[in-house]
Amino acid sequence: MPNVLVQLERFVMSNYNWCHNPNCHKVETQSRVRGSGPNKVLRTRKIKVNYPNEHPNVWDYFCNQSCLFGFINHFLNEMVNINPVRKPSETPVKITTHTFDMGYRQGQTYKTIKVVDND
C-alpha cells in the first residue's frame, strides 16, 4: 500500500484544477468530449494552474468567463452570506479645488480627492 503522505502530496501539489462551475460538463463543445466509440461523455474542463505558489487567480478555478458567471449565478446567495455587509463603509477624505494655470484648460477648475488618515 502506498504511503498516505505521498498520495496527499500528489493531491495537494497538483498543477491542475477542474472547472468549478457545476454545469461545465453540460456545455456541448469538442474540448469537453471524452471517451471512445459509442461511450462518449461530456466532461468538466481541466485547468492548468500556472503559478500554484503565488496568489490564487480566478482563472485557476474556471475555464472561461461563461463558467465563472454561471458559478456566480448559481451560488450568489451563499457567496454573499459568507461575509454579509450590514452597514455602509466610509473613508474620510479631503476635497481640494485647483485651477489649471496653463494650456487649453487654463482657468478651468478641477477637484482632487485625498484620503485622510485617522491615525
N, C-alpha and C positions, 0 to 999 in steps of 0.2 A: 504494500500500500504506500503511495507517495506521501511525502511529508506534507502535513496540513499547511505549514507556513509557506512552503514553496507554492502550493496551489493558491493560497491567499495572495502571495506576491504577484503571481501571474494575473490574478483578477484585478488587483489594485493598480498595477503598473501598466495596464492595457493602454495602447495608443489609439484605441477606438471606442466610440460610444454608439449606441443605437439611437436613432431619432426618437425624441420623447413625445412626439405627437401621437396620441392614441389611435389616430386614424391614418397614419402614414402608410400602413400596409394596405389600405383600401384605394390608394391613388393608382390609377392604371397607367403606368409608364414602363418602358422597357427596362429601365435601370432597377426596377423592383421585382422583375420576373426571375424566379429561381426554379430549378428542377429540370428534369429531362423527360423527353417523351410526353406522354399524356399527364404526367404527375407534376404539373407546373403550379406554382403558388406565387402570390404577391407578397413580398417580404419587406419589412421596415428597413429603411436605408441605414447602412453602416457609415459612420462619420469618423474621419481621421482627426485625432486631436493633435494639432500642430505643435503646441508648446505646453505639455502637461504640467511643467513645474512652475509656470507663471500664472497670473490671474486668469480665472476662467473667462471664456468668451461665449456669448450666446450661440455662436455658430459651432461650438463644440458639442451642442446638445440638439440642434435642429438642422435638418438637411437643407432647408430653404425657408424663405420668408412665409410662404403659404403654410408650412407646417408650424412655424413659430406662432403665427396668428391663430391657427386652428387650436393650438395648445392653450393660448391665452383665452380664446373664446370659451373653451371647454372648462377651464379651471379658474376663471376670473374671480369668482366669489371666494374660493379657497385661498388664492394668492392675496387678495385684499385683506382677508381675515388674519393672515399671518402677522401683519403689523398695521392694525387699523389706525386711521387718523381721526381723532375725535374733536380736535380744535385746530384752527389755522396756525401756521408757523409765521413768525415775524422776524425780520432782521432790521436793526436800527441803521438808518442811512442819513447822509448829509447831502443835500442837493445844492449845487452851486451853479450860477448862471454866468456865462462867459460871452464875450463878443469877439467875432473874427476881426482882426485888425489888418488883414491884407488879402489879396486875391479877389476872385469874383464874388466871394461871400462877405466881403468887407462890410461891417456894420450889422450883419445878422447875428442873432444871439443863439446860443446852444446851451444845453444843460448837461452837467455830468453828475453821476451818482456815485458816491463813495461810501462803502460800508464802514460804519463806526464801531470800533471795538468797545465792548462794555467792561473790559478789564481795568 
